[in-house]
Amino acid sequence: MSEKHAATRDRSAVRTLLRLWPYVRPVRTRLFSAAFVAVVASCLGLVIPLVLKWMVDGPVADRDPGGVWLGALVLLLLGVAEALLFGFRRWLVARPLAGVEAAMRADLYRHLQRLPVAFHDRWASGQLLSRGTTDLMLLRMFLAFPLTFLLVNATTILVGYVILLGQQWTLGLVLLAPIAPLVILCSLFESRYAIVARQAQDQVGDLTTVVEESVLGIRIIKGFGRHRSQARAFRRLSERLRGTELGKARLLAGIWALITTIPEVTIGAALVLGTIQVADGTLSAGTLVAFLSTALALRWPVESIGFLLAMSQEAATATERYFEVMDAAEESSGGAHDSTGSDASTGSDASRSSHEPGAAHESGAGSADGLRFEGVEFRYPDASDGAAPVLARIDLRVRPGETMALVGGTGSGKTTLTALVPRLHEVTAGRITLDGEDIAAMPRERVRELVSVAFEEPTLFSASVGENVLMGAEGAGGEELGRALDIAQAGFVQSLPHGADTQVGEQGLSLSGGQRQRLALARAVVGQPRFLVLDDPLSALDVHTEALVEAALRRVLEDTTALVVAHRPSTVMLADRVALLSGGRIAAVGTHQELLRTNGEYAWLMSGADAQETDAEEGVR
């Protein structure tokens, strides 16, 4: 956090805010028009003191009631015109700025989808959420009000001082005296407020993370009776944010007090000096009234400087936080062609045609070659220098149409290895090929059309059952949906209130773990993928349901090249061969029976799994 605050201290708020220009440019005409209208409206307010001068030195001095009524009518018209112009300014900016906010939010969401998994592993979801909500709201408010009124108030102050000097230059010089100290104070305030504003916005992100985790983990919190400890953690973060916000309030109150006091003192001094000049006969009463009215009209533009600077600093911090995410490098397409458009659709067709039995995959190699790992190494991007790789020198081939079981102890790298196939992570060294074609040279869209995955922890979205399953294959329909549900033994869907149209709720928590896992498996097989990667997808099923799912999976695996992470012998039996992963390396490859006879580690792993399955079956009986 300290590094962020140091960067905040060193960066220029103006330079940061200029990064918003690409979003503002499409609506610049309306924004400039709104600023011009606001300047005209504000300058109309400066005409009022001139009308007062004419009234005091003219109709009032001459005791002319008609002239007074005429002056009052002019003042009323000026006030109405000023109000209408300010209302028109608000109308000009409301719709375009809502569009700017929507465009920035859409770009952020789109960018988040394209960022690598390693980025999401590092960033708390609450921090990303606060950037897409609170920070963008601050930016919209900045563009709607402070940005315009920094220009409007600066113009108003400049025009007002020209009028003051024109009316009585000696009194005008008195009011110019506080400019230098005000500039110094605002500079000091800006640098200190920027740091506190950044702290507050980061703490909002931390608080959002805690709230989100508490809501998603409510079953754990209630199950272990940890609501008090969670409440204490929330209270600590809330108190820290409260302290930071109070620090912001103290800074703002201090600068506001100084900015208010200094001009008031100078206006008082000008009033005393002007009164003396009127008494001496060197200044007319009307001129003094006009001078003081102009000075009072400039009070708000001057006093609002602190408030506008505070909002501008918060907007600069929000812009900085927004572009921290937007500047993160996206996943490279990795292919010779762009991953969208006609290439993607062609890839989809090729993917579907390759599902036919005996069909050769049309790739750069020209024939089916299966899935190969050639000298693959991997270490996480944030790993320290010199740290041992998670995977080292992985050489493995899964033949076309073969099912390879991947077995290993906890922490051996099984899940990491399977994540490399759909390019959720990039290999550090070596290469992975699909039918002879290096996946690093293929567009990601193409890779993910060819490779379908099901993870151990099933993730469902706030959508219907059917929509969740059909996410696995673009363009699939009801026939494919029914087939996938049959394979996954997800007949429970028919008993749901609205069948496949039933909404499953956030993360599918309205369903049991086994039901979620079966839907995740259905999603993986709905597109009849050429390559299938399953990360222990049956772990939450009871032994009877598992047997039914495995029987259906055997039919799917006949025409699919599959890599299956397995922890139980029953799952291993689905495979043609087994690879033992130990310490990030392939320790042995062979059939289940061969490894039982020749490899002690494999026999030990399977004996533990056998004991667990026996216990589970006894429990079922």
C-alpha positions as CSV (number, residue, x, y, z in Angstrom):
1,M,0.0,0.0,0.0
2,S,2.9,2.4,0.7
3,E,4.1,2.1,-2.8
4,K,0.7,3.1,-4.1
5,H,0.7,6.1,-1.8
6,A,4.2,7.1,-3.0
7,A,3.0,6.9,-6.6
8,T,0.0,9.0,-5.7
9,R,2.2,11.7,-4.2
10,D,4.4,11.8,-7.2
11,R,1.9,11.7,-10.0
12,S,0.2,14.8,-11.5
13,A,-3.6,14.9,-11.0
14,V,-4.0,16.8,-14.3
15,R,-1.9,14.2,-16.2
16,T,-3.9,11.4,-14.7
17,L,-7.3,13.0,-15.5
18,L,-6.2,13.6,-19.1
19,R,-6.4,9.8,-19.6
20,L,-10.2,10.2,-19.5
21,W,-10.1,12.1,-22.8
22,P,-10.7,9.1,-25.1
23,Y,-14.0,8.5,-23.3
24,V,-14.9,12.2,-23.1
25,R,-14.1,13.0,-26.7
26,P,-17.3,11.6,-28.3
27,V,-19.4,13.9,-26.0
28,R,-17.0,16.9,-26.1
29,T,-19.4,19.1,-28.0
30,R,-22.1,18.9,-25.4
31,L,-19.6,19.3,-22.5
32,F,-18.0,22.4,-24.1
33,S,-21.5,23.7,-24.8
34,A,-22.5,23.1,-21.1
35,A,-19.3,24.9,-19.9
36,F,-20.0,27.9,-22.2
37,V,-23.6,28.1,-21.0
38,A,-22.4,27.9,-17.3
39,V,-19.9,30.7,-17.9
40,V,-22.5,32.9,-19.5
41,A,-24.9,32.2,-16.6
42,S,-22.2,32.9,-14.0
43,C,-21.2,36.2,-15.8
44,L,-24.8,37.3,-15.8
45,G,-24.6,37.3,-12.0
46,L,-21.8,39.8,-12.3
47,V,-24.1,42.2,-14.2
48,I,-26.3,42.5,-11.2
49,P,-23.9,44.7,-9.2
50,L,-23.6,47.0,-12.3
51,V,-27.4,47.4,-12.3
52,L,-27.4,48.1,-8.6
53,K,-24.8,50.9,-9.2
54,W,-27.0,52.4,-11.8
55,M,-30.0,52.2,-9.5
56,V,-28.2,53.8,-6.4
57,D,-26.5,56.6,-8.4
58,G,-29.5,57.2,-10.6
59,P,-33.2,56.5,-9.6
60,V,-32.5,56.2,-5.9
61,A,-30.4,59.4,-5.8
62,D,-32.9,61.2,-8.0
63,R,-35.9,59.8,-6.0
64,D,-37.4,58.2,-9.2
65,P,-39.7,55.3,-8.2
66,G,-40.2,54.4,-11.9
67,G,-36.5,53.9,-12.4
68,V,-36.3,51.7,-9.2
69,W,-39.1,49.5,-10.6
70,L,-37.3,49.2,-13.9
71,G,-34.1,48.2,-12.2
72,A,-35.9,45.6,-10.1
73,L,-37.5,44.2,-13.3
74,V,-34.0,43.9,-14.9
75,L,-32.6,42.2,-11.7
76,L,-35.5,39.7,-11.8
77,L,-35.0,38.9,-15.5
78,L,-31.2,38.4,-14.9
79,G,-32.0,36.0,-12.0
80,V,-34.5,34.0,-14.1
81,A,-32.1,33.9,-17.0
82,E,-29.2,32.7,-14.8
83,A,-31.4,29.9,-13.3
84,L,-32.6,28.7,-16.7
85,L,-29.1,28.6,-18.1
86,F,-27.8,26.5,-15.2
87,G,-30.8,24.2,-15.6
88,F,-30.0,23.9,-19.3
89,R,-26.3,23.1,-18.5
90,R,-27.4,20.2,-16.3
91,W,-29.7,18.9,-19.1
92,L,-26.8,19.1,-21.6
93,V,-24.4,16.9,-19.5
94,A,-26.8,14.4,-17.8
95,R,-27.3,11.9,-20.7
96,P,-23.8,12.0,-22.2
97,L,-22.0,11.5,-18.9
98,A,-24.2,8.6,-18.0
99,G,-23.1,7.2,-21.4
100,V,-19.4,7.8,-20.5
101,E,-19.8,5.9,-17.2
102,A,-21.5,3.0,-19.0
103,A,-18.8,2.8,-21.6
104,M,-16.0,2.8,-19.0
105,R,-17.8,0.1,-17.0
106,A,-18.3,-2.0,-20.1
107,D,-14.6,-1.6,-21.1
108,L,-13.6,-2.6,-17.6
109,Y,-15.8,-5.7,-17.6
110,R,-14.6,-6.7,-21.1
111,H,-11.0,-6.2,-20.0
112,L,-11.4,-8.3,-16.9
113,Q,-12.6,-11.2,-19.0
114,R,-9.4,-11.0,-21.1
115,L,-7.0,-10.8,-18.2
116,P,-5.0,-13.9,-17.3
117,V,-6.0,-16.1,-14.4
118,A,-2.8,-15.1,-12.6
119,F,-4.1,-11.5,-12.5
120,H,-7.4,-12.6,-10.8
121,D,-5.4,-14.8,-8.4
122,R,-3.6,-11.7,-7.1
123,W,-6.5,-9.3,-7.0
124,A,-9.3,-9.3,-4.4
125,S,-12.7,-9.3,-6.0
126,G,-13.8,-6.4,-3.8
127,Q,-11.1,-4.2,-5.1
128,L,-12.2,-4.9,-8.7
129,L,-15.8,-4.4,-7.7
130,S,-15.2,-1.0,-6.1
131,R,-13.3,0.2,-9.2
132,G,-16.3,-0.7,-11.4
133,T,-18.9,1.0,-9.1
134,T,-17.7,3.6,-6.6
135,D,-14.8,4.9,-8.6
136,L,-16.8,5.3,-11.8
137,M,-19.5,7.1,-9.9
138,L,-16.9,9.5,-8.7
139,L,-15.6,10.1,-12.2
140,R,-19.1,10.8,-13.5
141,M,-19.7,13.3,-10.7
142,F,-16.3,14.9,-11.5
143,L,-17.2,15.3,-15.2
144,A,-20.6,16.7,-14.4
145,F,-19.7,19.3,-11.8
146,P,-16.0,20.0,-10.7
147,L,-14.6,19.8,-14.2
148,T,-17.1,22.4,-15.5
149,F,-17.0,24.6,-12.5
150,L,-13.2,24.8,-12.2
151,L,-13.4,26.5,-15.6
152,V,-16.5,28.4,-14.8
153,N,-15.3,29.7,-11.4
154,A,-11.9,30.6,-12.8
155,T,-13.5,32.6,-15.6
156,T,-15.9,34.2,-13.2
157,I,-13.1,35.2,-10.8
158,L,-11.0,36.7,-13.7
159,V,-14.0,38.7,-15.1
160,G,-15.0,39.8,-11.6
161,Y,-11.6,41.1,-10.8
162,V,-11.5,43.0,-14.1
163,I,-14.8,44.6,-13.1
164,L,-13.5,45.4,-9.6
165,L,-10.3,47.0,-10.9
166,G,-12.4,49.0,-13.4
167,Q,-14.7,50.3,-10.7
168,Q,-12.0,51.3,-8.2
169,W,-8.5,50.0,-8.7
170,T,-7.3,50.8,-5.2
171,L,-10.0,48.6,-3.6
172,G,-9.4,46.0,-6.3
173,L,-5.7,45.7,-5.3
174,V,-6.8,45.1,-1.7
175,L,-8.9,42.1,-2.9
176,L,-5.9,40.8,-4.9
177,A,-3.7,40.5,-1.9
178,P,-4.8,37.0,-0.7
179,I,-4.2,35.3,-4.1
180,A,-0.6,34.3,-3.3
181,P,-1.3,32.7,0.1
182,L,-4.4,31.0,-1.3
183,V,-2.4,29.4,-4.1
184,I,0.2,28.1,-1.6
185,L,-2.5,26.7,0.7
186,C,-4.3,24.9,-2.2
187,S,-1.0,23.3,-3.4
188,L,-0.3,21.9,0.1
189,F,-3.9,20.8,0.5
190,E,-3.9,19.0,-2.9
191,S,-0.8,16.9,-2.2
192,R,-2.0,15.8,1.3
193,Y,-5.5,15.2,0.2
194,A,-4.4,13.0,-2.7
195,I,-2.8,10.5,-0.3
196,V,-5.7,10.3,2.1
197,A,-8.2,10.0,-0.8
198,R,-6.2,7.0,-2.2
199,Q,-6.2,5.4,1.3
200,A,-9.9,5.8,1.6
201,Q,-10.7,4.3,-1.8
202,D,-8.4,1.3,-1.3
203,Q,-10.1,0.7,2.1
204,V,-13.5,0.8,0.5
205,G,-12.2,-2.0,-1.8
206,D,-11.0,-4.0,1.2
207,L,-14.4,-3.5,3.0
208,T,-16.2,-4.6,-0.2
209,T,-14.1,-7.8,-0.3
210,V,-15.0,-8.7,3.3
211,V,-18.7,-8.1,2.7
212,E,-18.7,-10.2,-0.5
213,E,-16.8,-13.1,1.1
214,S,-19.1,-13.0,4.1
215,V,-22.2,-13.2,1.9
216,L,-20.8,-16.0,-0.3
217,G,-19.5,-17.9,2.7
218,I,-22.5,-17.4,4.9
219,R,-23.0,-21.2,5.3
220,I,-19.4,-21.6,6.7
221,I,-19.9,-18.6,9.0
222,K,-23.2,-19.9,10.4
223,G,-22.0,-23.5,10.4
224,F,-19.0,-22.7,12.6
225,G,-20.7,-19.9,14.6
226,R,-18.2,-17.3,13.4
227,H,-20.6,-14.4,12.9
228,R,-19.1,-12.5,15.9
229,S,-15.5,-12.8,14.6
230,Q,-16.6,-11.8,11.1
231,A,-18.5,-8.9,12.6
232,R,-15.3,-7.8,14.5
233,A,-13.2,-8.0,11.4
234,F,-15.8,-5.9,9.5
235,R,-15.9,-3.4,12.4
236,R,-12.1,-3.1,12.4
237,L,-12.1,-2.3,8.7
238,S,-15.1,0.1,9.1
239,E,-13.3,1.9,11.9
240,R,-10.2,2.2,9.8
241,L,-12.2,3.6,6.9
242,R,-14.0,5.9,9.3
243,G,-10.7,7.3,10.6
244,T,-9.5,7.9,7.1
245,E,-12.7,9.7,6.1
246,L,-12.5,11.8,9.2
247,G,-9.0,12.7,8.2
248,K,-10.3,13.8,4.8
249,A,-13.0,15.8,6.5
250,R,-10.5,17.5,8.8
251,L,-8.3,18.5,5.8
252,L,-11.3,19.7,3.8
253,A,-12.6,21.7,6.9
254,G,-9.2,23.3,7.4
255,I,-8.8,24.4,3.8
256,W,-12.4,25.6,3.6
257,A,-12.0,27.6,6.8
258,L,-8.9,29.3,5.5
259,I,-10.3,29.9,2.0
260,T,-13.4,31.4,3.6
261,T,-11.7,33.5,6.2
262,I,-9.0,35.2,4.1
263,P,-11.4,36.6,1.5
264,E,-13.8,37.7,4.2
265,V,-11.1,39.6,5.9
266,T,-10.0,41.3,2.6
267,I,-13.7,42.2,1.8
268,G,-14.0,43.7,5.3
269,A,-10.8,45.8,4.7
270,A,-12.1,46.9,1.3
271,L,-15.5,47.9,3.0
272,V,-13.7,50.1,5.6
273,L,-11.5,51.7,3.0
274,G,-14.4,52.3,0.6
275,T,-16.5,53.8,3.3
276,I,-13.8,56.3,4.1
277,Q,-13.5,57.2,0.4
278,V,-17.3,57.7,0.2
279,A,-17.1,59.9,3.2
280,D,-14.3,61.9,1.6
281,G,-16.4,62.3,-1.6
282,T,-13.8,60.5,-3.7
283,L,-16.1,57.5,-4.3
284,S,-19.8,57.4,-5.1
285,A,-22.2,55.3,-2.9
286,G,-23.3,53.4,-6.0
287,T,-19.8,52.5,-6.9
288,L,-19.2,51.2,-3.4
289,V,-22.4,49.2,-3.5
290,A,-21.5,47.7,-6.9
291,F,-18.0,47.0,-5.7
292,L,-19.1,45.2,-2.6
293,S,-21.8,43.3,-4.5
294,T,-19.3,42.1,-7.0
295,A,-16.9,41.0,-4.3
296,L,-19.7,39.1,-2.5
297,A,-20.7,37.5,-5.8
298,L,-17.1,36.2,-6.1
299,R,-17.3,34.6,-2.6
300,W,-18.7,31.3,-3.8
301,P,-16.3,30.9,-6.8
302,V,-13.4,31.5,-4.4
303,E,-14.7,29.5,-1.4
304,S,-15.6,26.5,-3.6
305,I,-11.9,26.1,-4.7
306,G,-11.2,23.7,-1.8
307,F,-14.4,21.6,-2.4
308,L,-13.7,21.4,-6.1
309,L,-10.0,20.5,-5.6
310,A,-11.1,17.7,-3.2
311,M,-13.5,16.3,-5.7
312,S,-10.9,16.6,-8.4
313,Q,-8.3,14.7,-6.3
314,E,-10.8,11.9,-5.6
315,A,-11.5,11.7,-9.3
316,A,-7.8,11.6,-10.1
317,T,-7.4,8.8,-7.6
318,A,-10.4,6.9,-9.1
319,T,-8.9,7.4,-12.6
320,E,-5.6,6.0,-11.4
321,R,-7.3,3.0,-9.8
322,Y,-9.4,2.4,-12.9
323,F,-6.3,2.4,-15.2
324,E,-4.3,0.2,-12.8
325,V,-6.6,-2.5,-14.0
326,M,-7.0,-1.4,-17.6
327,D,-3.2,-1.2,-18.0
328,A,-2.8,-4.8,-16.9
329,A,-1.7,-6.9,-20.0
330,E,-4.3,-9.0,-21.5
331,E,-3.8,-12.6,-22.6
332,S,-2.1,-12.6,-25.9
333,S,-4.1,-14.2,-28.7
334,G,-1.1,-16.5,-29.4
335,G,-2.3,-17.2,-33.0
336,A,-1.5,-15.9,-36.4
337,H,-5.1,-14.6,-36.7
338,D,-7.3,-12.5,-34.5
339,S,-9.4,-14.6,-32.1
340,T,-12.7,-13.0,-33.2
341,G,-14.7,-12.8,-36.4
342,S,-14.7,-15.3,-39.2
343,D,-11.7,-17.2,-37.9
344,A,-13.4,-18.0,-34.7
345,S,-16.5,-19.2,-36.4
346,T,-14.5,-21.4,-38.8
347,G,-12.7,-22.8,-35.8
348,S,-16.0,-23.7,-34.2
349,D,-17.2,-25.6,-37.3
350,A,-13.9,-27.5,-37.5
351,S,-14.2,-28.3,-33.8
352,R,-17.7,-29.8,-34.3
353,S,-16.7,-31.8,-37.4
354,S,-13.8,-33.4,-35.6
355,H,-16.2,-35.1,-33.2
356,E,-17.3,-37.6,-35.8
357,P,-15.7,-41.0,-35.2
358,G,-12.5,-41.5,-37.1
359,A,-12.4,-37.9,-38.2
360,A,-8.9,-36.4,-38.3
361,H,-8.4,-33.0,-36.7
362,E,-7.6,-30.4,-39.3
363,S,-4.6,-28.7,-37.8
364,G,-1.2,-27.6,-38.8
365,A,0.0,-31.2,-38.5
366,G,-2.6,-32.5,-40.9
367,S,-3.5,-35.6,-38.8
368,A,-4.6,-36.6,-35.3
369,D,-1.7,-36.8,-32.9
370,G,-3.5,-36.4,-29.6
371,L,-2.3,-34.3,-26.7
372,R,1.4,-33.9,-26.0
373,F,3.4,-32.2,-23.3
374,E,7.0,-31.7,-24.5
375,G,9.5,-30.5,-21.8
376,V,6.9,-28.5,-20.1
377,E,7.9,-26.3,-17.1
378,F,5.8,-23.9,-15.2
379,R,6.3,-21.4,-12.4
380,Y,3.8,-18.8,-11.3
381,P,4.5,-15.2,-12.5
382,D,4.8,-13.9,-9.0
383,A,7.2,-16.6,-7.8
384,S,10.4,-15.4,-6.3
385,D,13.6,-15.6,-8.4
386,G,15.3,-18.9,-8.0
387,A,12.1,-20.6,-6.8
388,A,11.7,-24.2,-8.0
389,P,9.1,-24.6,-10.8
390,V,5.8,-26.1,-9.9
391,L,6.1,-28.4,-12.9
392,A,9.5,-29.5,-14.3
393,R,10.3,-31.3,-17.6
394,I,6.9,-32.8,-18.2
395,D,7.0,-35.2,-21.1
396,L,3.7,-37.0,-21.7
397,R,1.5,-38.0,-24.6
398,V,-2.2,-38.8,-24.6
399,R,-2.9,-40.7,-27.8
400,P,-5.9,-39.8,-30.0
401,G,-9.1,-41.2,-28.5
402,E,-7.2,-42.2,-25.4
403,T,-8.1,-41.4,-21.8
404,M,-5.2,-40.7,-19.5
405,A,-5.7,-40.6,-15.7
406,L,-3.5,-38.2,-13.8
407,V,-2.8,-39.4,-10.3
408,G,-0.6,-37.8,-7.6
409,G,-0.5,-36.6,-4.0
410,T,-1.8,-33.3,-2.7
411,G,0.4,-30.5,-4.1
412,S,2.0,-32.6,-6.8
413,G,0.8,-30.1,-9.5
414,K,-2.2,-32.0,-11.1
415,T,-4.6,-29.1,-11.2
416,T,-1.8,-26.8,-12.5
417,L,-1.0,-29.2,-15.3
418,T,-4.6,-29.4,-16.4
419,A,-4.9,-25.6,-16.4
420,L,-2.1,-25.4,-18.9
421,V,-4.1,-27.2,-21.6
422,P,-6.8,-24.6,-22.2
423,R,-4.1,-21.9,-21.6
424,L,-5.5,-20.6,-18.3
425,H,-1.8,-20.3,-17.5
426,E,1.1,-20.1,-20.0
427,V,4.0,-22.6,-19.9
428,T,7.3,-21.2,-18.7
429,A,9.2,-23.6,-20.9
430,G,8.5,-26.4,-23.4
431,R,5.3,-26.7,-25.3
432,I,1.9,-28.4,-25.4
433,T,0.4,-29.5,-28.7
434,L,-3.1,-30.5,-29.8
435,D,-2.8,-32.9,-32.8
436,G,0.7,-31.6,-33.5
437,E,-0.1,-27.9,-33.3
438,D,1.5,-25.8,-30.5
439,I,-1.3,-24.2,-28.5
440,A,0.9,-21.1,-28.0
441,A,0.6,-20.5,-31.7
442,M,-3.2,-20.9,-31.8
443,P,-5.8,-18.2,-31.0
444,R,-7.1,-18.7,-27.5
445,E,-10.7,-18.9,-28.9
446,R,-9.6,-21.8,-31.0
447,V,-7.9,-23.6,-28.1
448,R,-10.9,-23.3,-25.9
449,E,-13.3,-24.5,-28.7
450,L,-11.2,-27.7,-29.0
451,V,-10.6,-28.2,-25.2
452,S,-13.4,-28.5,-22.8
453,V,-12.9,-28.5,-19.0
454,A,-14.6,-29.5,-15.8
455,F,-13.0,-28.4,-12.5
456,E,-13.2,-30.0,-9.1
457,E,-15.0,-27.0,-7.7
458,P,-18.0,-26.5,-9.9
459,T,-19.0,-22.9,-10.6
460,L,-22.5,-22.0,-11.7
461,F,-23.8,-18.6,-12.5
462,S,-27.0,-16.7,-11.6
463,A,-28.9,-18.1,-14.6
464,S,-31.1,-21.0,-15.6
465,V,-29.9,-24.6,-15.5
466,G,-30.0,-24.7,-19.3
467,E,-28.0,-21.5,-19.7
468,N,-25.3,-22.8,-17.4
469,V,-24.9,-26.0,-19.3
470,L,-25.0,-24.5,-22.7
471,M,-22.2,-22.1,-21.8
472,G,-20.0,-25.1,-22.8
473,A,-20.9,-24.9,-26.5
474,E,-21.9,-21.8,-28.5
475,G,-24.9,-22.5,-30.7
476,A,-25.9,-25.7,-28.9
477,G,-29.6,-26.3,-28.4
478,G,-32.2,-28.4,-26.6
479,E,-31.1,-31.7,-28.2
480,E,-27.5,-31.2,-27.1
481,L,-28.7,-30.0,-23.6
482,G,-30.7,-33.2,-23.1
483,R,-27.8,-35.4,-24.2
484,A,-25.4,-33.7,-21.9
485,L,-27.7,-33.9,-18.9
486,D,-28.2,-37.7,-19.6
487,I,-24.4,-38.2,-19.7
488,A,-24.0,-36.4,-16.4
489,Q,-26.9,-38.3,-14.8
490,A,-28.6,-35.0,-14.1
491,G,-32.1,-36.3,-14.2
492,F,-32.9,-34.3,-11.1
493,V,-33.3,-31.3,-13.4
494,Q,-36.7,-32.6,-14.5
495,S,-37.9,-32.4,-10.9
496,L,-36.9,-28.8,-10.5
497,P,-39.8,-26.3,-10.5
498,H,-39.3,-25.1,-14.1
499,G,-37.0,-27.9,-15.3
500,A,-34.0,-26.7,-17.3
501,D,-35.4,-23.1,-17.1
502,T,-35.1,-23.1,-13.3
503,Q,-32.9,-20.3,-12.0
504,V,-30.1,-21.8,-9.8
505,G,-29.2,-18.6,-7.9
506,E,-25.9,-17.1,-7.1
507,Q,-23.1,-19.7,-7.6
508,G,-25.7,-22.4,-7.7
509,L,-25.9,-22.7,-3.9
510,S,-29.6,-23.6,-4.1
511,L,-28.3,-27.0,-5.4
512,S,-26.4,-29.7,-3.6
513,G,-22.6,-30.2,-4.2
514,G,-23.3,-33.3,-6.3
515,Q,-25.9,-31.6,-8.4
516,R,-23.6,-28.7,-9.1
517,Q,-20.8,-31.1,-10.1
518,R,-23.1,-33.0,-12.5
519,L,-24.2,-29.8,-14.2
520,A,-20.5,-28.7,-14.5
521,L,-19.8,-32.1,-16.1
522,A,-22.8,-31.7,-18.5
523,R,-21.4,-28.2,-19.4
524,A,-18.0,-29.9,-20.3
525,V,-19.5,-32.5,-22.6
526,V,-22.3,-30.6,-24.2
527,G,-20.2,-29.5,-27.2
528,Q,-18.8,-33.0,-27.8
529,P,-15.2,-31.7,-27.4
530,R,-12.2,-33.0,-29.3
531,F,-10.2,-32.8,-26.1
532,L,-11.6,-33.1,-22.6
533,V,-9.8,-32.1,-19.3
534,L,-11.6,-33.3,-16.1
535,D,-10.2,-32.3,-12.7
536,D,-11.7,-34.9,-10.4
537,P,-15.2,-34.0,-11.5
538,L,-16.9,-36.8,-9.6
539,S,-15.6,-36.2,-6.1
540,A,-18.9,-34.9,-4.8
541,L,-21.0,-37.8,-6.1
542,D,-22.1,-40.8,-4.0
543,V,-20.8,-44.2,-5.2
544,H,-24.0,-45.2,-7.0
545,T,-24.4,-42.0,-8.9
546,E,-20.7,-42.1,-9.7
547,A,-21.1,-45.5,-11.2
548,L,-23.9,-44.3,-13.5
549,V,-22.0,-41.2,-14.6
550,E,-18.9,-43.3,-15.3
551,A,-20.9,-45.7,-17.4
552,A,-22.2,-42.8,-19.5
553,L,-18.7,-41.1,-19.6
554,R,-17.2,-44.2,-21.1
555,R,-19.3,-43.7,-24.2
556,V,-18.2,-40.1,-24.5
557,L,-14.5,-40.9,-23.9
558,E,-14.5,-43.4,-26.8
559,D,-14.3,-40.6,-29.3
560,T,-12.5,-38.0,-27.1
561,T,-8.9,-37.5,-26.1
562,A,-9.1,-37.0,-22.4
563,L,-6.9,-36.1,-19.4
564,V,-8.7,-36.9,-16.1
565,V,-7.4,-36.0,-12.7
566,A,-8.3,-39.0,-10.5
567,H,-8.1,-39.7,-6.8
568,R,-10.2,-42.9,-6.6
569,P,-9.6,-46.3,-8.3
570,S,-13.1,-46.2,-9.8
571,T,-12.2,-43.0,-11.7
572,V,-8.8,-44.4,-12.7
573,M,-10.6,-47.4,-14.2
574,L,-12.1,-45.1,-16.8
575,A,-8.6,-44.5,-18.2
576,D,-6.6,-46.5,-20.8
577,R,-3.4,-45.5,-19.0
578,V,-2.3,-43.7,-15.9
579,A,0.4,-41.1,-15.3
580,L,1.8,-40.6,-11.8
581,L,2.7,-37.0,-11.0
582,S,5.1,-36.6,-8.1
583,G,6.9,-33.4,-7.1
584,G,6.0,-31.7,-10.3
585,R,7.4,-34.5,-12.5
586,I,6.0,-37.5,-14.3
587,A,7.3,-40.4,-12.2
588,A,5.7,-43.2,-14.1
589,V,3.2,-44.0,-16.9
590,G,1.4,-47.3,-17.4
591,T,-1.8,-49.1,-16.9
592,H,-3.5,-49.2,-13.5
593,Q,-2.4,-52.8,-12.9
594,E,1.2,-52.2,-14.1
595,L,1.7,-49.3,-11.7
596,L,0.2,-51.2,-8.8
597,R,2.8,-53.9,-9.3
598,T,5.8,-51.7,-10.2
599,N,5.4,-48.4,-8.3
600,G,5.2,-48.2,-4.5
601,E,4.0,-44.5,-4.4
602,Y,1.1,-45.3,-6.8
603,A,0.2,-48.4,-4.8
604,W,0.2,-46.4,-1.6
605,L,-2.0,-43.7,-3.1
606,M,-4.5,-46.2,-4.5
607,S,-4.5,-48.2,-1.2
608,G,-5.6,-45.0,0.6
609,A,-8.2,-44.3,-2.0
610,D,-9.5,-47.9,-1.8
611,A,-9.9,-47.6,2.0
612,Q,-11.8,-44.4,1.6
613,E,-14.1,-45.9,-1.0
614,T,-14.8,-48.9,1.2
615,D,-15.7,-46.6,4.1
616,A,-18.0,-44.7,1.8
617,E,-19.7,-47.8,0.6
618,E,-20.2,-49.1,4.1
619,G,-21.7,-45.7,5.0
620,V,-24.2,-46.0,2.2
621,R,-25.2,-49.5,3.3
